[in-house]
Amino acid sequence: MIKFVIPAIIIFLIVLFWEKINDKIYQKFKIRINYIGILILIFIIGTILLLLYF
């Protein structure tokens, strides 16, 4: 049960504080994390599709 609750809480907190996290990273590195997130999402979906194909 704990292995389902803790990731759910972590994801909820990330969604809740997304703007603050994004602003902090933008101030430090001058790059929007949304672009990095989109690239990672595309990579994960591509990997899943590749694994399903073979």
mmCIF entry with sequence, helices, sheets and N, C-alpha, C, O atoms, coordinates in Angstrom:
data_MODEL
# 
_entry.id   MODEL 
# 
_entity.id                         1 
_entity.type                       polymer 
_entity.pdbx_number_of_molecules   1 
# 
_entity_poly.entity_id                      1 
_entity_poly.type                           'polypeptide(L)' 
_entity_poly.nstd_linkage                   no 
_entity_poly.nstd_monomer                   no 
_entity_poly.pdbx_seq_one_letter_code       MIKFVIPAIIIFLIVLFWEKINDKIYQKFKIRINYIGILILIFIIGTILLLLYF 
_entity_poly.pdbx_seq_one_letter_code_can   MIKFVIPAIIIFLIVLFWEKINDKIYQKFKIRINYIGILILIFIIGTILLLLYF 
_entity_poly.pdbx_strand_id                 A 
# 
loop_
_entity_poly_seq.entity_id 
_entity_poly_seq.num 
_entity_poly_seq.mon_id 
_entity_poly_seq.hetero 
1 1  MET n 
1 2  ILE n 
1 3  LYS n 
1 4  PHE n 
1 5  VAL n 
1 6  ILE n 
1 7  PRO n 
1 8  ALA n 
1 9  ILE n 
1 10 ILE n 
1 11 ILE n 
1 12 PHE n 
1 13 LEU n 
1 14 ILE n 
1 15 VAL n 
1 16 LEU n 
1 17 PHE n 
1 18 TRP n 
1 19 GLU n 
1 20 LYS n 
1 21 ILE n 
1 22 ASN n 
1 23 ASP n 
1 24 LYS n 
1 25 ILE n 
1 26 TYR n 
1 27 GLN n 
1 28 LYS n 
1 29 PHE n 
1 30 LYS n 
1 31 ILE n 
1 32 ARG n 
1 33 ILE n 
1 34 ASN n 
1 35 TYR n 
1 36 ILE n 
1 37 GLY n 
1 38 ILE n 
1 39 LEU n 
1 40 ILE n 
1 41 LEU n 
1 42 ILE n 
1 43 PHE n 
1 44 ILE n 
1 45 ILE n 
1 46 GLY n 
1 47 THR n 
1 48 ILE n 
1 49 LEU n 
1 50 LEU n 
1 51 LEU n 
1 52 LEU n 
1 53 TYR n 
1 54 PHE n 
# 
_struct_asym.id          A 
_struct_asym.entity_id   1 
# 
loop_
_struct_conf.conf_type_id 
_struct_conf.id 
_struct_conf.pdbx_PDB_helix_id 
_struct_conf.beg_label_comp_id 
_struct_conf.beg_label_asym_id 
_struct_conf.beg_label_seq_id 
_struct_conf.pdbx_beg_PDB_ins_code 
_struct_conf.end_label_comp_id 
_struct_conf.end_label_asym_id 
_struct_conf.end_label_seq_id 
_struct_conf.pdbx_end_PDB_ins_code 
_struct_conf.beg_auth_comp_id 
_struct_conf.beg_auth_asym_id 
_struct_conf.beg_auth_seq_id 
_struct_conf.end_auth_comp_id 
_struct_conf.end_auth_asym_id 
_struct_conf.end_auth_seq_id 
_struct_conf.pdbx_PDB_helix_class 
_struct_conf.details 
_struct_conf.pdbx_PDB_helix_length 
HELX_P HELX_P1 AA1 ILE A 2  ? LEU A 16 ? ILE A 2  LEU A 16 1 ? 15 
HELX_P HELX_P2 AA2 TRP A 18 ? PHE A 29 ? TRP A 18 PHE A 29 1 ? 12 
HELX_P HELX_P3 AA3 ILE A 33 ? TYR A 53 ? ILE A 33 TYR A 53 1 ? 21 
# 
_struct_conf_type.id          HELX_P 
_struct_conf_type.criteria    ? 
_struct_conf_type.reference   ? 
# 
loop_
_atom_site.group_PDB 
_atom_site.id 
_atom_site.type_symbol 
_atom_site.label_atom_id 
_atom_site.label_alt_id 
_atom_site.label_comp_id 
_atom_site.label_asym_id 
_atom_site.label_entity_id 
_atom_site.label_seq_id 
_atom_site.pdbx_PDB_ins_code 
_atom_site.Cartn_x 
_atom_site.Cartn_y 
_atom_site.Cartn_z 
_atom_site.occupancy 
_atom_site.B_iso_or_equiv 
_atom_site.pdbx_formal_charge 
_atom_site.auth_seq_id 
_atom_site.auth_comp_id 
_atom_site.auth_asym_id 
_atom_site.auth_atom_id 
_atom_site.pdbx_PDB_model_num 
ATOM 1   N N  . MET A 1 1  ? 0.828  -1.198 0.000   1.00 0.00 ? 1  MET A N  1 
ATOM 2   C CA . MET A 1 1  ? 0.000  0.000  0.000   1.00 0.00 ? 1  MET A CA 1 
ATOM 3   C C  . MET A 1 1  ? 0.870  1.260  0.000   1.00 0.00 ? 1  MET A C  1 
ATOM 4   O O  . MET A 1 1  ? 0.559  2.244  -0.671  1.00 0.00 ? 1  MET A O  1 
ATOM 5   N N  . ILE A 1 2  ? 1.959  1.211  0.761   1.00 0.00 ? 2  ILE A N  1 
ATOM 6   C CA . ILE A 1 2  ? 2.849  2.373  0.842   1.00 0.00 ? 2  ILE A CA 1 
ATOM 7   C C  . ILE A 1 2  ? 3.495  2.662  -0.509  1.00 0.00 ? 2  ILE A C  1 
ATOM 8   O O  . ILE A 1 2  ? 3.714  3.822  -0.860  1.00 0.00 ? 2  ILE A O  1 
ATOM 9   N N  . LYS A 1 3  ? 3.798  1.615  -1.262  1.00 0.00 ? 3  LYS A N  1 
ATOM 10  C CA . LYS A 1 3  ? 4.450  1.831  -2.555  1.00 0.00 ? 3  LYS A CA 1 
ATOM 11  C C  . LYS A 1 3  ? 3.532  2.515  -3.563  1.00 0.00 ? 3  LYS A C  1 
ATOM 12  O O  . LYS A 1 3  ? 4.013  2.999  -4.587  1.00 0.00 ? 3  LYS A O  1 
ATOM 13  N N  . PHE A 1 4  ? 2.230  2.572  -3.306  1.00 0.00 ? 4  PHE A N  1 
ATOM 14  C CA . PHE A 1 4  ? 1.305  3.301  -4.162  1.00 0.00 ? 4  PHE A CA 1 
ATOM 15  C C  . PHE A 1 4  ? 1.016  4.700  -3.630  1.00 0.00 ? 4  PHE A C  1 
ATOM 16  O O  . PHE A 1 4  ? 0.797  5.631  -4.405  1.00 0.00 ? 4  PHE A O  1 
ATOM 17  N N  . VAL A 1 5  ? 1.014  4.845  -2.324  1.00 0.00 ? 5  VAL A N  1 
ATOM 18  C CA . VAL A 1 5  ? 0.643  6.116  -1.707  1.00 0.00 ? 5  VAL A CA 1 
ATOM 19  C C  . VAL A 1 5  ? 1.768  7.143  -1.837  1.00 0.00 ? 5  VAL A C  1 
ATOM 20  O O  . VAL A 1 5  ? 1.505  8.295  -2.184  1.00 0.00 ? 5  VAL A O  1 
ATOM 21  N N  . ILE A 1 6  ? 2.995  6.760  -1.570  1.00 0.00 ? 6  ILE A N  1 
ATOM 22  C CA . ILE A 1 6  ? 4.119  7.710  -1.592  1.00 0.00 ? 6  ILE A CA 1 
ATOM 23  C C  . ILE A 1 6  ? 4.343  8.297  -2.985  1.00 0.00 ? 6  ILE A C  1 
ATOM 24  O O  . ILE A 1 6  ? 4.475  9.517  -3.091  1.00 0.00 ? 6  ILE A O  1 
ATOM 25  N N  . PRO A 1 7  ? 4.394  7.506  -4.062  1.00 0.00 ? 7  PRO A N  1 
ATOM 26  C CA . PRO A 1 7  ? 4.517  8.137  -5.395  1.00 0.00 ? 7  PRO A CA 1 
ATOM 27  C C  . PRO A 1 7  ? 3.337  9.036  -5.746  1.00 0.00 ? 7  PRO A C  1 
ATOM 28  O O  . PRO A 1 7  ? 3.512  10.060 -6.406  1.00 0.00 ? 7  PRO A O  1 
ATOM 29  N N  . ALA A 1 8  ? 2.139  8.659  -5.310  1.00 0.00 ? 8  ALA A N  1 
ATOM 30  C CA . ALA A 1 8  ? 0.974  9.497  -5.582  1.00 0.00 ? 8  ALA A CA 1 
ATOM 31  C C  . ALA A 1 8  ? 1.103  10.846 -4.879  1.00 0.00 ? 8  ALA A C  1 
ATOM 32  O O  . ALA A 1 8  ? 0.758  11.878 -5.454  1.00 0.00 ? 8  ALA A O  1 
ATOM 33  N N  . ILE A 1 9  ? 1.592  10.843 -3.650  1.00 0.00 ? 9  ILE A N  1 
ATOM 34  C CA . ILE A 1 9  ? 1.796  12.093 -2.911  1.00 0.00 ? 9  ILE A CA 1 
ATOM 35  C C  . ILE A 1 9  ? 2.876  12.933 -3.572  1.00 0.00 ? 9  ILE A C  1 
ATOM 36  O O  . ILE A 1 9  ? 2.730  14.150 -3.688  1.00 0.00 ? 9  ILE A O  1 
ATOM 37  N N  . ILE A 1 10 ? 3.955  12.299 -4.007  1.00 0.00 ? 10 ILE A N  1 
ATOM 38  C CA . ILE A 1 10 ? 5.048  13.030 -4.664  1.00 0.00 ? 10 ILE A CA 1 
ATOM 39  C C  . ILE A 1 10 ? 4.561  13.660 -5.963  1.00 0.00 ? 10 ILE A C  1 
ATOM 40  O O  . ILE A 1 10 ? 4.857  14.824 -6.233  1.00 0.00 ? 10 ILE A O  1 
ATOM 41  N N  . ILE A 1 11 ? 3.822  12.912 -6.766  1.00 0.00 ? 11 ILE A N  1 
ATOM 42  C CA . ILE A 1 11 ? 3.296  13.456 -8.023  1.00 0.00 ? 11 ILE A CA 1 
ATOM 43  C C  . ILE A 1 11 ? 2.320  14.592 -7.745  1.00 0.00 ? 11 ILE A C  1 
ATOM 44  O O  . ILE A 1 11 ? 2.323  15.599 -8.453  1.00 0.00 ? 11 ILE A O  1 
ATOM 45  N N  . PHE A 1 12 ? 1.483  14.439 -6.719  1.00 0.00 ? 12 PHE A N  1 
ATOM 46  C CA . PHE A 1 12 ? 0.539  15.491 -6.353  1.00 0.00 ? 12 PHE A CA 1 
ATOM 47  C C  . PHE A 1 12 ? 1.269  16.770 -5.952  1.00 0.00 ? 12 PHE A C  1 
ATOM 48  O O  . PHE A 1 12 ? 0.863  17.860 -6.354  1.00 0.00 ? 12 PHE A O  1 
ATOM 49  N N  . LEU A 1 13 ? 2.341  16.654 -5.164  1.00 0.00 ? 13 LEU A N  1 
ATOM 50  C CA . LEU A 1 13 ? 3.096  17.836 -4.748  1.00 0.00 ? 13 LEU A CA 1 
ATOM 51  C C  . LEU A 1 13 ? 3.812  18.493 -5.920  1.00 0.00 ? 13 LEU A C  1 
ATOM 52  O O  . LEU A 1 13 ? 3.901  19.719 -5.979  1.00 0.00 ? 13 LEU A O  1 
ATOM 53  N N  . ILE A 1 14 ? 4.323  17.693 -6.854  1.00 0.00 ? 14 ILE A N  1 
ATOM 54  C CA . ILE A 1 14 ? 4.968  18.257 -8.041  1.00 0.00 ? 14 ILE A CA 1 
ATOM 55  C C  . ILE A 1 14 ? 3.952  19.032 -8.872  1.00 0.00 ? 14 ILE A C  1 
ATOM 56  O O  . ILE A 1 14 ? 4.247  20.129 -9.346  1.00 0.00 ? 14 ILE A O  1 
ATOM 57  N N  . VAL A 1 15 ? 2.763  18.473 -9.052  1.00 0.00 ? 15 VAL A N  1 
ATOM 58  C CA . VAL A 1 15 ? 1.723  19.165 -9.814  1.00 0.00 ? 15 VAL A CA 1 
ATOM 59  C C  . VAL A 1 15 ? 1.283  20.429 -9.091  1.00 0.00 ? 15 VAL A C  1 
ATOM 60  O O  . VAL A 1 15 ? 1.054  21.463 -9.719  1.00 0.00 ? 15 VAL A O  1 
ATOM 61  N N  . LEU A 1 16 ? 1.166  20.345 -7.773  1.00 0.00 ? 16 LEU A N  1 
ATOM 62  C CA . LEU A 1 16 ? 0.702  21.483 -6.983  1.00 0.00 ? 16 LEU A CA 1 
ATOM 63  C C  . LEU A 1 16 ? 1.681  22.654 -7.030  1.00 0.00 ? 16 LEU A C  1 
ATOM 64  O O  . LEU A 1 16 ? 1.262  23.807 -7.135  1.00 0.00 ? 16 LEU A O  1 
ATOM 65  N N  . PHE A 1 17 ? 2.980  22.367 -6.955  1.00 0.00 ? 17 PHE A N  1 
ATOM 66  C CA . PHE A 1 17 ? 3.999  23.408 -6.903  1.00 0.00 ? 17 PHE A CA 1 
ATOM 67  C C  . PHE A 1 17 ? 4.770  23.545 -8.211  1.00 0.00 ? 17 PHE A C  1 
ATOM 68  O O  . PHE A 1 17 ? 5.916  23.995 -8.198  1.00 0.00 ? 17 PHE A O  1 
ATOM 69  N N  . TRP A 1 18 ? 4.168  23.167 -9.344  1.00 0.00 ? 18 TRP A N  1 
ATOM 70  C CA . TRP A 1 18 ? 4.868  23.169 -10.625 1.00 0.00 ? 18 TRP A CA 1 
ATOM 71  C C  . TRP A 1 18 ? 5.369  24.557 -11.014 1.00 0.00 ? 18 TRP A C  1 
ATOM 72  O O  . TRP A 1 18 ? 6.496  24.687 -11.490 1.00 0.00 ? 18 TRP A O  1 
ATOM 73  N N  . GLU A 1 19 ? 4.569  25.580 -10.824 1.00 0.00 ? 19 GLU A N  1 
ATOM 74  C CA . GLU A 1 19 ? 4.974  26.938 -11.209 1.00 0.00 ? 19 GLU A CA 1 
ATOM 75  C C  . GLU A 1 19 ? 6.182  27.400 -10.402 1.00 0.00 ? 19 GLU A C  1 
ATOM 76  O O  . GLU A 1 19 ? 7.101  28.000 -10.959 1.00 0.00 ? 19 GLU A O  1 
ATOM 77  N N  . LYS A 1 20 ? 6.195  27.131 -9.108  1.00 0.00 ? 20 LYS A N  1 
ATOM 78  C CA . LYS A 1 20 ? 7.334  27.533 -8.276  1.00 0.00 ? 20 LYS A CA 1 
ATOM 79  C C  . LYS A 1 20 ? 8.600  26.779 -8.670  1.00 0.00 ? 20 LYS A C  1 
ATOM 80  O O  . LYS A 1 20 ? 9.682  27.364 -8.720  1.00 0.00 ? 20 LYS A O  1 
ATOM 81  N N  . ILE A 1 21 ? 8.469  25.492 -8.946  1.00 0.00 ? 21 ILE A N  1 
ATOM 82  C CA . ILE A 1 21 ? 9.617  24.687 -9.375  1.00 0.00 ? 21 ILE A CA 1 
ATOM 83  C C  . ILE A 1 21 ? 10.144 25.211 -10.709 1.00 0.00 ? 21 ILE A C  1 
ATOM 84  O O  . ILE A 1 21 ? 11.354 25.341 -10.899 1.00 0.00 ? 21 ILE A O  1 
ATOM 85  N N  . ASN A 1 22 ? 9.243  25.504 -11.616 1.00 0.00 ? 22 ASN A N  1 
ATOM 86  C CA . ASN A 1 22 ? 9.615  25.995 -12.938 1.00 0.00 ? 22 ASN A CA 1 
ATOM 87  C C  . ASN A 1 22 ? 10.330 27.349 -12.835 1.00 0.00 ? 22 ASN A C  1 
ATOM 88  O O  . ASN A 1 22 ? 11.328 27.575 -13.520 1.00 0.00 ? 22 ASN A O  1 
ATOM 89  N N  . ASP A 1 23 ? 9.829  28.240 -11.991 1.00 0.00 ? 23 ASP A N  1 
ATOM 90  C CA . ASP A 1 23 ? 10.458 29.554 -11.824 1.00 0.00 ? 23 ASP A CA 1 
ATOM 91  C C  . ASP A 1 23 ? 11.852 29.447 -11.221 1.00 0.00 ? 23 ASP A C  1 
ATOM 92  O O  . ASP A 1 23 ? 12.763 30.154 -11.652 1.00 0.00 ? 23 ASP A O  1 
ATOM 93  N N  . LYS A 1 24 ? 12.035 28.582 -10.235 1.00 0.00 ? 24 LYS A N  1 
ATOM 94  C CA . LYS A 1 24 ? 13.356 28.409 -9.605  1.00 0.00 ? 24 LYS A CA 1 
ATOM 95  C C  . LYS A 1 24 ? 14.375 27.892 -10.611 1.00 0.00 ? 24 LYS A C  1 
ATOM 96  O O  . LYS A 1 24 ? 15.502 28.384 -10.662 1.00 0.00 ? 24 LYS A O  1 
ATOM 97  N N  . ILE A 1 25 ? 13.986 26.906 -11.410 1.00 0.00 ? 25 ILE A N  1 
ATOM 98  C CA . ILE A 1 25 ? 14.912 26.350 -12.395 1.00 0.00 ? 25 ILE A CA 1 
ATOM 99  C C  . ILE A 1 25 ? 15.204 27.375 -13.485 1.00 0.00 ? 25 ILE A C  1 
ATOM 100 O O  . ILE A 1 25 ? 16.333 27.461 -13.967 1.00 0.00 ? 25 ILE A O  1 
ATOM 101 N N  . TYR A 1 26 ? 14.194 28.156 -13.877 1.00 0.00 ? 26 TYR A N  1 
ATOM 102 C CA . TYR A 1 26 ? 14.425 29.183 -14.895 1.00 0.00 ? 26 TYR A CA 1 
ATOM 103 C C  . TYR A 1 26 ? 15.374 30.259 -14.391 1.00 0.00 ? 26 TYR A C  1 
ATOM 104 O O  . TYR A 1 26 ? 16.202 30.749 -15.159 1.00 0.00 ? 26 TYR A O  1 
ATOM 105 N N  . GLN A 1 27 ? 15.279 30.637 -13.126 1.00 0.00 ? 27 GLN A N  1 
ATOM 106 C CA . GLN A 1 27 ? 16.182 31.646 -12.562 1.00 0.00 ? 27 GLN A CA 1 
ATOM 107 C C  . GLN A 1 27 ? 17.610 31.137 -12.499 1.00 0.00 ? 27 GLN A C  1 
ATOM 108 O O  . GLN A 1 27 ? 18.547 31.906 -12.710 1.00 0.00 ? 27 GLN A O  1 
ATOM 109 N N  . LYS A 1 28 ? 17.795 29.841 -12.210 1.00 0.00 ? 28 LYS A N  1 
ATOM 110 C CA . LYS A 1 28 ? 19.141 29.296 -12.093 1.00 0.00 ? 28 LYS A CA 1 
ATOM 111 C C  . LYS A 1 28 ? 19.784 29.021 -13.450 1.00 0.00 ? 28 LYS A C  1 
ATOM 112 O O  . LYS A 1 28 ? 20.930 29.406 -13.680 1.00 0.00 ? 28 LYS A O  1 
ATOM 113 N N  . PHE A 1 29 ? 19.058 28.361 -14.345 1.00 0.00 ? 29 PHE A N  1 
ATOM 114 C CA . PHE A 1 29 ? 19.656 27.862 -15.582 1.00 0.00 ? 29 PHE A CA 1 
ATOM 115 C C  . PHE A 1 29 ? 19.175 28.567 -16.844 1.00 0.00 ? 29 PHE A C  1 
ATOM 116 O O  . PHE A 1 29 ? 19.686 28.293 -17.930 1.00 0.00 ? 29 PHE A O  1 
ATOM 117 N N  . LYS A 1 30 ? 18.207 29.464 -16.724 1.00 0.00 ? 30 LYS A N  1 
ATOM 118 C CA . LYS A 1 30 ? 17.655 30.203 -17.864 1.00 0.00 ? 30 LYS A CA 1 
ATOM 119 C C  . LYS A 1 30 ? 17.118 29.283 -18.956 1.00 0.00 ? 30 LYS A C  1 
ATOM 120 O O  . LYS A 1 30 ? 17.292 29.548 -20.145 1.00 0.00 ? 30 LYS A O  1 
ATOM 121 N N  . ILE A 1 31 ? 16.473 28.212 -18.544 1.00 0.00 ? 31 ILE A N  1 
ATOM 122 C CA . ILE A 1 31 ? 15.831 27.307 -19.492 1.00 0.00 ? 31 ILE A CA 1 
ATOM 123 C C  . ILE A 1 31 ? 14.496 26.879 -18.896 1.00 0.00 ? 31 ILE A C  1 
ATOM 124 O O  . ILE A 1 31 ? 14.384 26.619 -17.698 1.00 0.00 ? 31 ILE A O  1 
ATOM 125 N N  . ARG A 1 32 ? 13.509 26.813 -19.743 1.00 0.00 ? 32 ARG A N  1 
ATOM 126 C CA . ARG A 1 32 ? 12.180 26.409 -19.292 1.00 0.00 ? 32 ARG A CA 1 
ATOM 127 C C  . ARG A 1 32 ? 12.145 24.889 -19.131 1.00 0.00 ? 32 ARG A C  1 
ATOM 128 O O  . ARG A 1 32 ? 12.556 24.154 -20.028 1.00 0.00 ? 32 ARG A O  1 
ATOM 129 N N  . ILE A 1 33 ? 11.663 24.436 -18.009 1.00 0.00 ? 33 ILE A N  1 
ATOM 130 C CA . ILE A 1 33 ? 11.599 23.000 -17.751 1.00 0.00 ? 33 ILE A CA 1 
ATOM 131 C C  . ILE A 1 33 ? 10.500 22.343 -18.578 1.00 0.00 ? 33 ILE A C  1 
ATOM 132 O O  . ILE A 1 33 ? 10.508 21.125 -18.755 1.00 0.00 ? 33 ILE A O  1 
ATOM 133 N N  . ASN A 1 34 ? 9.557  23.132 -19.084 1.00 0.00 ? 34 ASN A N  1 
ATOM 134 C CA . ASN A 1 34 ? 8.491  22.554 -19.912 1.00 0.00 ? 34 ASN A CA 1 
ATOM 135 C C  . ASN A 1 34 ? 9.068  21.904 -21.165 1.00 0.00 ? 34 ASN A C  1 
ATOM 136 O O  . ASN A 1 34 ? 8.598  20.848 -21.588 1.00 0.00 ? 34 ASN A O  1 
ATOM 137 N N  . TYR A 1 35 ? 10.084 22.527 -21.762 1.00 0.00 ? 35 TYR A N  1 
ATOM 138 C CA . TYR A 1 35 ? 10.702 21.955 -22.953 1.00 0.00 ? 35 TYR A CA 1 
ATOM 139 C C  . TYR A 1 35 ? 11.400 20.640 -22.629 1.00 0.00 ? 35 TYR A C  1 
ATOM 140 O O  . TYR A 1 35 ? 11.326 19.682 -23.398 1.00 0.00 ? 35 TYR A O  1 
ATOM 141 N N  . ILE A 1 36 ? 12.073 20.603 -21.493 1.00 0.00 ? 36 ILE A N  1 
ATOM 142 C CA . ILE A 1 36 ? 12.753 19.379 -21.073 1.00 0.00 ? 36 ILE A CA 1 
ATOM 143 C C  . ILE A 1 36 ? 11.722 18.292 -20.790 1.00 0.00 ? 36 ILE A C  1 
ATOM 144 O O  . ILE A 1 36 ? 11.930 17.131 -21.143 1.00 0.00 ? 36 ILE A O  1 
ATOM 145 N N  . GLY A 1 37 ? 10.619 18.663 -20.159 1.00 0.00 ? 37 GLY A N  1 
ATOM 146 C CA . GLY A 1 37 ? 9.565  17.694 -19.856 1.00 0.00 ? 37 GLY A CA 1 
ATOM 147 C C  . GLY A 1 37 ? 8.939  17.110 -21.100 1.00 0.00 ? 37 GLY A C  1 
ATOM 148 O O  . GLY A 1 37 ? 8.652  15.914 -21.152 1.00 0.00 ? 37 GLY A O  1 
ATOM 149 N N  . ILE A 1 38 ? 8.724  17.943 -22.101 1.00 0.00 ? 38 ILE A N  1 
ATOM 150 C CA . ILE A 1 38 ? 8.151  17.462 -23.361 1.00 0.00 ? 38 ILE A CA 1 
ATOM 151 C C  . ILE A 1 38 ? 9.112  16.494 -24.050 1.00 0.00 ? 38 ILE A C  1 
ATOM 152 O O  . ILE A 1 38 ? 8.688  15.464 -24.573 1.00 0.00 ? 38 ILE A O  1 
ATOM 153 N N  . LEU A 1 39 ? 10.402 16.822 -24.050 1.00 0.00 ? 39 LEU A N  1 
ATOM 154 C CA . LEU A 1 39 ? 11.382 15.930 -24.669 1.00 0.00 ? 39 LEU A CA 1 
ATOM 155 C C  . LEU A 1 39 ? 11.450 14.595 -23.940 1.00 0.00 ? 39 LEU A C  1 
ATOM 156 O O  . LEU A 1 39 ? 11.525 13.546 -24.580 1.00 0.00 ? 39 LEU A O  1 
ATOM 157 N N  . ILE A 1 40 ? 11.424 14.618 -22.621 1.00 0.00 ? 40 ILE A N  1 
ATOM 158 C CA . ILE A 1 40 ? 11.464 13.375 -21.847 1.00 0.00 ? 40 ILE A CA 1 
ATOM 159 C C  . ILE A 1 40 ? 10.210 12.550 -22.097 1.00 0.00 ? 40 ILE A C  1 
ATOM 160 O O  . ILE A 1 40 ? 10.288 11.328 -22.222 1.00 0.00 ? 40 ILE A O  1 
ATOM 161 N N  . LEU A 1 41 ? 9.055  13.206 -22.169 1.00 0.00 ? 41 LEU A N  1 
ATOM 162 C CA . LEU A 1 41 ? 7.804  12.501 -22.430 1.00 0.00 ? 41 LEU A CA 1 
ATOM 163 C C  . LEU A 1 41 ? 7.824  11.834 -23.809 1.00 0.00 ? 41 LEU A C  1 
ATOM 164 O O  . LEU A 1 41 ? 7.403  10.686 -23.950 1.00 0.00 ? 41 LEU A O  1 
ATOM 165 N N  . ILE A 1 42 ? 8.307  12.546 -24.812 1.00 0.00 ? 42 ILE A N  1 
ATOM 166 C CA . ILE A 1 42 ? 8.410  11.970 -26.154 1.00 0.00 ? 42 ILE A CA 1 
ATOM 167 C C  . ILE A 1 42 ? 9.368  10.783 -26.159 1.00 0.00 ? 42 ILE A C  1 
ATOM 168 O O  . ILE A 1 42 ? 9.105  9.771  -26.809 1.00 0.00 ? 42 ILE A O  1 
ATOM 169 N N  . PHE A 1 43 ? 10.469 10.905 -25.441 1.00 0.00 ? 43 PHE A N  1 
ATOM 170 C CA . PHE A 1 43 ? 11.452 9.815  -25.364 1.00 0.00 ? 43 PHE A CA 1 
ATOM 171 C C  . PHE A 1 43 ? 10.842 8.587  -24.683 1.00 0.00 ? 43 PHE A C  1 
ATOM 172 O O  . PHE A 1 43 ? 11.044 7.463  -25.141 1.00 0.00 ? 43 PHE A O  1 
ATOM 173 N N  . ILE A 1 44 ? 10.102 8.794  -23.595 1.00 0.00 ? 44 ILE A N  1 
ATOM 174 C CA . ILE A 1 44 ? 9.487  7.666  -22.881 1.00 0.00 ? 44 ILE A CA 1 
ATOM 175 C C  . ILE A 1 44 ? 8.441  6.986  -23.752 1.00 0.00 ? 44 ILE A C  1 
ATOM 176 O O  . ILE A 1 44 ? 8.397  5.758  -23.825 1.00 0.00 ? 44 ILE A O  1 
ATOM 177 N N  . ILE A 1 45 ? 7.603  7.768  -24.408 1.00 0.00 ? 45 ILE A N  1 
ATOM 178 C CA . ILE A 1 45 ? 6.582  7.184  -25.283 1.00 0.00 ? 45 ILE A CA 1 
ATOM 179 C C  . ILE A 1 45 ? 7.236  6.436  -26.444 1.00 0.00 ? 45 ILE A C  1 
ATOM 180 O O  . ILE A 1 45 ? 6.789  5.351  -26.816 1.00 0.00 ? 45 ILE A O  1 
ATOM 181 N N  . GLY A 1 46 ? 8.283  7.011  -27.010 1.00 0.00 ? 46 GLY A N  1 
ATOM 182 C CA . GLY A 1 46 ? 8.999  6.333  -28.093 1.00 0.00 ? 46 GLY A CA 1 
ATOM 183 C C  . GLY A 1 46 ? 9.624  5.034  -27.634 1.00 0.00 ? 46 GLY A C  1 
ATOM 184 O O  . GLY A 1 46 ? 9.598  4.045  -28.367 1.00 0.00 ? 46 GLY A O  1 
ATOM 185 N N  . THR A 1 47 ? 10.188 5.016  -26.434 1.00 0.00 ? 47 THR A N  1 
ATOM 186 C CA . THR A 1 47 ? 10.787 3.793  -25.890 1.00 0.00 ? 47 THR A CA 1 
ATOM 187 C C  . THR A 1 47 ? 9.734  2.727  -25.662 1.00 0.00 ? 47 THR A C  1 
ATOM 188 O O  . THR A 1 47 ? 9.955  1.558  -25.978 1.00 0.00 ? 47 THR A O  1 
ATOM 189 N N  . ILE A 1 48 ? 8.590  3.117  -25.117 1.00 0.00 ? 48 ILE A N  1 
ATOM 190 C CA . ILE A 1 48 ? 7.511  2.157  -24.880 1.00 0.00 ? 48 ILE A CA 1 
ATOM 191 C C  . ILE A 1 48 ? 7.011  1.576  -26.199 1.00 0.00 ? 48 ILE A C  1 
ATOM 192 O O  . ILE A 1 48 ? 6.808  0.367  -26.311 1.00 0.00 ? 48 ILE A O  1 
ATOM 193 N N  . LEU A 1 49 ? 6.812  2.440  -27.202 1.00 0.00 ? 49 LEU A N  1 
ATOM 194 C CA . LEU A 1 49 ? 6.366  1.952  -28.506 1.00 0.00 ? 49 LEU A CA 1 
ATOM 195 C C  . LEU A 1 49 ? 7.406  1.032  -29.152 1.00 0.00 ? 49 LEU A C  1 
ATOM 196 O O  . LEU A 1 49 ? 7.052  0.041  -29.792 1.00 0.00 ? 49 LEU A O  1 
ATOM 197 N N  . LEU A 1 50 ? 8.686  1.362  -28.981 1.00 0.00 ? 50 LEU A N  1 
ATOM 198 C CA . LEU A 1 50 ? 9.746  0.536  -29.526 1.00 0.00 ? 50 LEU A CA 1 
ATOM 199 C C  . LEU A 1 50 ? 9.761  -0.835 -28.851 1.00 0.00 ? 50 LEU A C  1 
ATOM 200 O O  . LEU A 1 50 ? 9.928  -1.855 -29.519 1.00 0.00 ? 50 LEU A O  1 
ATOM 201 N N  . LEU A 1 51 ? 9.586  -0.862 -27.520 1.00 0.00 ? 51 LEU A N  1 
ATOM 202 C CA . LEU A 1 51 ? 9.566  -2.134 -26.803 1.00 0.00 ? 51 LEU A CA 1 
ATOM 203 C C  . LEU A 1 51 ? 8.331  -2.957 -27.158 1.00 0.00 ? 51 LEU A C  1 
ATOM 204 O O  . LEU A 1 51 ? 8.397  -4.186 -27.197 1.00 0.00 ? 51 LEU A O  1 
ATOM 205 N N  . LEU A 1 52 ? 7.209  -2.293 -27.417 1.00 0.00 ? 52 LEU A N  1 
ATOM 206 C CA . LEU A 1 52 ? 6.013  -3.037 -27.815 1.00 0.00 ? 52 LEU A CA 1 
ATOM 207 C C  . LEU A 1 52 ? 6.137  -3.601 -29.219 1.00 0.00 ? 52 LEU A C  1 
ATOM 208 O O  . LEU A 1 52 ? 5.546  -4.632 -29.541 1.00 0.00 ? 52 LEU A O  1 
ATOM 209 N N  . TYR A 1 53 ? 6.910  -2.917 -30.051 1.00 0.00 ? 53 TYR A N  1 
ATOM 210 C CA . TYR A 1 53 ? 7.065  -3.377 -31.428 1.00 0.00 ? 53 TYR A CA 1 
ATOM 211 C C  . TYR A 1 53 ? 7.920  -4.643 -31.511 1.00 0.00 ? 53 TYR A C  1 
ATOM 212 O O  . TYR A 1 53 ? 7.624  -5.542 -32.297 1.00 0.00 ? 53 TYR A O  1 
ATOM 213 N N  . PHE A 1 54 ? 8.961  -4.712 -30.716 1.00 0.00 ? 54 PHE A N  1 
ATOM 214 C CA . PHE A 1 54 ? 9.889  -5.858 -30.785 1.00 0.00 ? 54 PHE A CA 1 
ATOM 215 C C  . PHE A 1 54 ? 9.540  -6.894 -29.788 1.00 0.00 ? 54 PHE A C  1 
ATOM 216 O O  . PHE A 1 54 ? 10.211 -7.922 -29.706 1.00 0.00 ? 54 PHE A O  1 
# 
